[in-house]
Structures are given as structure tokens and as C-alpha cells.
Amino acid sequence: MEEIIRKKSYCDWEIVYNYTDEELAEAQMFRVKISKTIESCGEEGGTSYDNKRSCPICGSGRVQKGLLMLSKIPSFGRVAICKTI
């Protein structure tokens, strides 16, 4: 009797398109994909927030009052923009 061997395969690809100068000049909107995340948040670094109108359960809707202060900023090399948790 033959033995059936089952293997899982994985396939992934990334399509890259280089736009012409004319296409970029005519663009109405650009999408920025932020792929790097800093694992510290504003509260840890001392950022002040106005919680008057925020949700008491999840904190949604609060307003940042001062500068964003982060306690830990890792080095990502050539990264121009990143997000926080």
C-alpha cells in the first residue's frame, strides 16, 4: 500500500510598481504603509492627555495635550516613520 505524504506549502509575493513622474504629479492621494512599531507608549514617557471626553472603559476619544514623549526608541536602521502601540 502506498504511503500518502502530505506537505503544506506556502507562497507569497509582493507586487512593486514604479510610477512615472506624470502619474505621481496627477495623484490625488497617497497611501503610506507603516510597517515598524515602537513597543513603548506615550504614558510611559510622560505624554500628557486630556481625558475629559474619553470613553471610561477603553480610553477612546482622548486628546493628546503635549508633545509625544517615548521612553524607548529602538534603532530600526533606515526607517523614516513608525507607529506606537
PEKAZI-V982050 format. One record per pair of residues at least 24 apart in sequence whose C-alpha atoms are under 10 Angstrom apart, sorted by the first residue. I is the first residue (numbers start at 1). J is the second residue. Records with the same first field share a line. If there is no record, write none. Layout:
BEGIN
I = J, J
END
This chain:
BEGIN
32 = 81
33 = 81, 82
34 = 79, 80, 81, 82, 83
35 = 79, 81, 82, 83
36 = 76, 79, 80, 81, 82, 83, 84
37 = 73, 74, 76, 81, 82, 83, 84, 85
38 = 70, 72, 73, 74, 75, 76, 82, 83, 84, 85
39 = 70, 71, 72, 73, 74, 83, 84, 85
40 = 69, 70, 71, 72, 73, 74, 83, 84, 85
41 = 68, 69, 70, 71, 72, 83, 84, 85
42 = 67, 68, 69, 70, 71, 84, 85
43 = 68, 69, 70, 71
44 = 69, 70, 71, 72
45 = 69, 70, 71, 72
46 = 70, 71
47 = 71
END
